[in-house]
Structures are given as C-alpha cells and as structure tokens.
C-alpha cells in the first residue's frame, strides 16, 4: 500500500505539471496578444495618417494653422491661457473655446472632431488610448473613460451608445464640419 506522503507527492507533481503547462500556454497567448495589439496599433496609425492625407484640405498642414476652428473661437479675456492640468471642465456654451480645457480634454475633443469631420462613427475609450499611443491597460482606459464621461456631463461630448463617444451637437456644429 502506498504511503500518504507518496500519494501527496504524486498529486503535487501532477498539479505542478499542470501549472507549468498552463504557464507555457499563457506565455504563448501573451506573446500572441502582444503581436496582435502591435498590429492593431499600426493599423490605427495607418488609418489616422490616411485620414489626414485625405482630409478635405488635401492634407495641407500649413492651411490648418490659418483655418479657424472651435479651438480658435474667442474665449473670455481671462480664459485666453490654456487651462492648467487638474482644472475643472466648464459647461459647454456657444463660443466657449477649447482652450479653457486642459490638454488631455482638448486631445479627446480633437480626436473626436477629426472623426466627425471625416464622417466616421464614435470611438470607445480603448480606441482613444490606441490613437494616443497609450498602453491599452485598464488604468489608462478608465482614466480616459472618466474624462470622456466628464465631458459628456458638461455638454462637450455625447454618448448615444454606452461606451461610445462622439462630439455633442453644439461643439460639433462649432467644428465647421458639414
């Protein structure tokens, strides 16, 4: 009759082999995931670049500096300076410039304005993270989601489908897009 210790060792060995096998499989899947995420990011970058080149202004970057847009609208005299990080998001109102928002919020609005101008649909926070070249990890995605939700609450963005963000009616009309 086998000893209890011997039986425990056999079960421990079988469990360790299973853990080792699962670790190898997890490592393989993790490597596959990294390759797939890299490919996804490259396609997202390619799409953005093509969108820039095919933009209605024929990709003329110099023309972008002179074309007025919602970011150039005359802000109140005290708000001509860019907002400081960690500043509050004001309620959107006609004529309010994007410059009153911190850079992070302006970046979200710019990405969604580009989508609006190109007649593309809303974006998820994960897609925004990829566009911004961020690591697509829960902490980064949730930080973007928090900012996007704050912009929705203040009238800058709309969330017609859960988790999918686009410019709100007012800021979209200010964009000059047709």
C-alpha positions as CSV (number, residue, x, y, z in Angstrom):
1,X,0.0,0.0,0.0
2,X,1.4,3.4,-1.0
3,X,2.2,5.9,1.8
4,X,0.1,9.0,2.3
5,X,3.2,11.2,1.7
6,X,3.9,9.3,-1.6
7,X,0.3,9.9,-2.7
8,X,0.6,13.6,-1.8
9,X,3.8,13.9,-3.7
10,X,2.2,12.3,-6.8
11,X,-0.7,14.8,-6.6
12,X,1.7,17.7,-6.1
13,X,3.7,16.6,-9.1
14,X,0.6,16.4,-11.3
15,X,-0.6,19.8,-10.1
16,X,2.9,21.3,-10.7
17,X,3.0,19.8,-14.3
18,X,-0.5,21.3,-14.9
19,X,0.6,24.7,-13.6
20,X,3.8,24.6,-15.8
21,X,1.7,23.6,-18.8
22,X,-0.8,26.4,-18.2
23,X,2.1,28.9,-17.7
24,X,3.6,27.9,-21.0
25,X,0.2,28.3,-22.7
26,X,-0.3,31.7,-21.0
27,X,3.1,32.9,-22.1
28,X,2.4,31.8,-25.7
29,X,-1.0,33.6,-25.6
30,X,0.5,36.7,-24.0
31,X,3.1,36.8,-26.8
32,X,0.4,36.3,-29.4
33,X,-1.6,39.1,-27.8
34,X,1.3,41.5,-27.9
35,X,1.8,40.9,-31.6
36,X,-1.9,41.3,-32.3
37,X,-2.0,44.6,-30.2
38,X,1.0,45.9,-32.1
39,X,-0.6,45.1,-35.4
40,X,-3.9,46.8,-34.3
41,X,-2.0,49.9,-33.2
42,X,-0.2,50.0,-36.6
43,X,-3.5,49.8,-38.5
44,X,-5.0,52.5,-36.3
45,X,-2.0,54.7,-37.0
46,X,-2.2,54.0,-40.7
47,X,-5.9,54.9,-40.7
48,X,-5.2,58.2,-39.0
49,X,-2.4,59.0,-41.4
50,X,-4.6,58.2,-44.4
51,X,-7.4,60.2,-42.9
52,X,-5.0,63.2,-42.5
53,X,-3.8,62.9,-46.1
54,X,-7.4,62.5,-47.5
55,X,-8.7,65.4,-45.4
56,X,-10.8,68.0,-47.2
57,X,-7.9,70.4,-47.1
58,X,-5.8,68.0,-49.2
59,X,-3.5,67.2,-46.2
60,X,-2.2,70.8,-46.3
61,X,-0.8,71.2,-42.8
62,X,0.1,74.8,-43.3
63,X,-3.5,75.6,-44.0
64,X,-4.6,74.1,-40.7
65,X,-2.8,76.9,-38.9
66,X,-4.8,79.6,-40.6
67,X,-8.2,77.8,-40.7
68,X,-10.4,79.0,-37.8
69,X,-12.0,76.3,-35.7
70,X,-13.6,75.8,-32.4
71,X,-10.3,75.9,-30.7
72,X,-9.7,79.4,-32.1
73,X,-13.0,80.9,-31.0
74,X,-12.5,84.0,-28.9
75,X,-12.6,82.9,-25.3
76,X,-13.4,85.3,-22.5
77,X,-10.4,87.5,-21.8
78,X,-9.5,85.7,-18.6
79,X,-9.5,82.3,-20.4
80,X,-7.1,83.1,-23.2
81,X,-4.4,81.0,-21.5
82,X,-4.7,77.2,-21.7
83,X,-6.2,75.7,-18.7
84,X,-4.0,74.2,-16.1
85,X,-3.9,70.5,-15.5
86,X,-6.4,69.3,-13.0
87,X,-8.7,72.2,-13.8
88,X,-12.5,71.8,-13.8
89,X,-14.4,71.2,-17.0
90,X,-16.9,74.1,-17.6
91,X,-20.3,73.5,-19.0
92,X,-20.2,73.9,-22.8
93,X,-21.8,77.1,-24.2
94,X,-21.8,78.8,-27.5
95,X,-18.5,80.5,-28.3
96,X,-16.5,78.8,-25.5
97,X,-13.1,77.9,-26.8
98,X,-11.5,74.5,-26.3
99,X,-8.5,76.4,-24.7
100,X,-10.5,76.6,-21.5
101,X,-10.0,72.8,-21.2
102,X,-6.8,71.1,-20.1
103,X,-4.6,69.5,-22.8
104,X,-6.0,66.0,-22.0
105,X,-9.5,67.1,-22.7
106,X,-8.5,69.0,-25.8
107,X,-6.8,65.9,-27.1
108,X,-10.0,63.9,-26.7
109,X,-12.1,66.6,-28.4
110,X,-9.6,66.9,-31.3
111,X,-9.7,63.1,-31.9
112,X,-13.5,63.1,-32.0
113,X,-13.6,66.3,-34.1
114,X,-11.4,64.6,-36.6
115,X,-13.8,61.6,-36.7
116,X,-16.7,63.9,-37.0
117,X,-15.0,65.8,-39.9
118,X,-14.3,62.5,-41.7
119,X,-17.9,61.3,-41.1
120,X,-16.7,58.4,-39.0
121,X,-18.5,57.0,-36.1
122,X,-18.0,57.3,-32.3
123,X,-14.9,56.0,-30.5
124,X,-14.5,53.8,-27.4
125,X,-12.0,54.8,-24.7
126,X,-9.9,51.8,-25.7
127,X,-9.7,53.1,-29.3
128,X,-8.8,56.6,-28.0
129,X,-6.0,55.0,-25.9
130,X,-4.6,53.3,-29.1
131,X,-4.9,56.6,-31.1
132,X,-3.0,58.4,-28.3
133,X,-0.3,55.8,-28.3
134,X,-1.0,54.8,-24.7
135,X,-0.7,51.4,-23.3
136,X,-4.1,49.8,-23.5
137,X,-4.3,48.7,-19.9
138,X,-7.4,49.1,-17.6
139,X,-5.9,52.0,-15.7
140,X,-5.3,54.1,-18.8
141,X,-8.6,53.2,-20.4
142,X,-10.5,54.0,-17.2
143,X,-8.8,57.4,-16.9
144,X,-9.9,58.2,-20.4
145,X,-13.4,57.0,-19.7
146,X,-13.6,59.2,-16.6
147,X,-12.5,62.2,-18.7
148,X,-14.9,61.4,-21.5
149,X,-17.8,60.9,-19.1
150,X,-17.0,64.3,-17.5
151,X,-17.1,65.9,-21.0
152,X,-20.5,64.2,-21.6
153,X,-21.8,65.5,-18.3
154,X,-20.7,69.1,-19.2
155,X,-22.1,69.0,-22.8
156,X,-18.9,68.7,-24.8
157,X,-19.4,65.1,-25.8
158,X,-22.3,62.8,-26.5
159,X,-22.6,59.1,-25.6
160,X,-25.5,57.8,-27.7
161,X,-24.4,54.2,-27.2
162,X,-22.9,53.1,-23.9
163,X,-19.1,53.5,-24.0
164,X,-19.0,55.1,-27.5
165,X,-18.3,58.8,-27.5
166,X,-18.7,61.5,-30.2
167,X,-18.9,65.3,-30.2
168,X,-22.1,66.7,-28.8
169,X,-24.4,68.7,-31.1
170,X,-23.1,72.2,-30.1
171,X,-19.3,71.5,-30.3
172,X,-19.8,69.5,-33.5
173,X,-21.6,72.5,-35.1
174,X,-18.8,74.7,-34.0
175,X,-16.3,72.4,-35.7
176,X,-17.2,73.7,-39.1
177,X,-17.7,70.2,-40.5
178,X,-20.5,69.7,-42.9
